[in-house]
Amino acid sequence: MKKALYTTALLSLLLLAAISLSARSAEVLDQITINPNPMDKYTVITLSFNNPASIGVNVETETGQIVKTLYWGPAENQISLTWNRIGDDGICVPSGKYLVVVNHQGRYTSTKKTLILK
C-alpha cells in the first residue's frame, strides 16, 4: 500500500515538473509594441523574444480574417515589421480595429489591438 502511495506521489511530481517546463517553453514572446497606435498611413510592430523561435505574424480583423501576413520564419531577440495598411490582396484596408497576431509553432498565440484612423 505504501509503495503505491509513493509511486503515485512520484508520478504526480514528475507530471507537475513536465507541466512547469512546458509552460516556460511557451513564454517565448516577451513584448509586442505597435507605434504609432492608432495609425494613419503605417505602423511599426516590434516583437521582443526571450528565446529564438519560429513565428508567424498576421494582421487580422476582429472576426479572425487574415488581412495581411507580415512575417513567417525564424526570430532571434527582436524583430521589427512595418505595415503600410496594404492587405495581402494589394488593397489599402479601411479604417477600423485590427489585431496583430503572433503564432509560435502553432501552439502559442498572442494578440495586440491596433486601430486605423481615417
Secondary structure, DSSP 8 states (H G I E B T S, - for coil): -HHHHHHHHHHHHHHHHHHHHHHHHHTTEEEEEEESSSBSS-EEEEEEESS-EEEEEEEEETTS-EEEEEEEEEE-SEEEEEE-SB-TTSSB--SEEEEEEEEETTTEEEEEEEEE--
